[in-house]
Amino acid sequence: MAHEIPAFAGMTEESMETRAGDPGAFAHFDLGRVPTPAFVVDEVAVRRNLAILADVRDRAGIKVLAALKAFSMWSLGGVMAEYLDGVCASGLYEARLGKEEYGGPNADKEIATYCAGYKAEDLPEICALSDHIIFNSPGQHERFRPILDAARAAGRRFDVGLRINPLHAEGEVAKYDPCQPHSRLGFPVNQLRPEHLDGISGLHFHSLCEQDFPPLRRTWNSLEPLISPYFNRLKWLNFGGGHHITRADYQREALIAHMREVREVSGLDLYLEPGEAVALDAGILVGEILDVMDNGMPVAITDISATCHMPDVIEAPYRPAMLGEENDGPATRLGGPSCLAGDIIGDYRIGPDPQPGQRIAFLDQAHYSMVKTNTFNGVPLPSIWLWNSDRDDLRAIRCSEYDEFKRRLS
Ligand SMILES: Cc1ncc(COP(=O)(O)O)c(C=O)c1O
């Protein structure tokens, strides 16, 4: 029986539990095959997730877009296009990336762009790239109508949507709950009036985080009476992300039945835009121990930095699962090479006598880690590797270089 290691002293605020952490084929991956730090993503695991999402899409009769904010390893853009209907973007840059790398061989994939606050100078290009442009408030939509009208007059074809806030909180941690009090994300649904839907083809809501189906059902039950009077004026509804659809215990049949029912009752096209579910348990972050000392407990410096490479560890906070962590024995506190006192990953059982040069790997790091890396303290970015666990084919996709640090500064 593994003994739980308590969160370290700095982790006193409300913290998240990660529900993924299945090593899958990584249980047999030799950590010595890559320089460190390195993200290694298993294409087979990504395809397994995509196949599940495509199956849900087909049986529910909906569309599924991949949220680039969670996982933008664009070398897999063609693979994603084989399965899904397109991507959702958080603004101009992700919309561009979607168009350039995720369009599929016929360049016919959809791009839905939602941004809490657009800039006038970005909108013409966003109109050219996007199939759906989703606004955060009727006020913003109204202000930018002339730009939208000009884009249409120039031949651009896109739908305009409005993100609503269902005002129904299901989040376990306020930081990740768009329905927290005074939230800036989405127009409060209790303020929605018919005139706000002038020029609007769809409603969008996103209020879940790593959740199973029942929170979605409860959200829908509270939201539906407020928006159903508008169904006959709309073309589509977008149910956002936060659905942990590819997790083994997710109630997928219930989700499929629910989406079919909503589609029949509303007569609208339905969208889901999961991010995390696309890359769940599909990648690891490999690192190396650089030094070990004792300060009341074994303390090790690693070339993985929480603040630079896995900022959610500090932000959420959460304790990432470690590949092959031992069940018993003394724990070693692991932290990054940066100057930040709080650059602590957590306390892990990595053996009774941890040594410099020892390799370690954290599980489930493909999503929301690679997209959030930074070079604070000049800490190198992890290189990125694509592994096909079926063929045991390992390819370097990007190697970290000094230039990446320098060109972001001046
Ligand atoms: C608007 C929107 N759509 C989709 C997502 C993807 O969510 P997840 O990665 O939790 O599935 C997010 C995440 O924050 C989001 O804000």
The ligand as an ORCA input file, in Angstrom:
! r2SCAN-3c Opt
* xyz 0 1
  C     -13.498     28.842    -23.793
  C     -12.765     27.583    -23.522
  N     -12.985     26.510    -24.313
  C     -12.342     25.340    -24.107
  C     -11.429     25.202    -23.073
  C     -10.735     23.880    -22.898
  O     -10.960     23.361    -21.647
  P     -10.324     21.962    -21.208
  O      -8.909     21.965    -21.620
  O     -10.475     21.959    -19.725
  O     -11.126     20.902    -21.866
  C     -11.200     26.281    -22.209
  C     -10.253     26.172    -21.097
  O     -10.009     27.056    -20.340
  C     -11.874     27.507    -22.445
  O     -11.664     28.583    -21.679
*
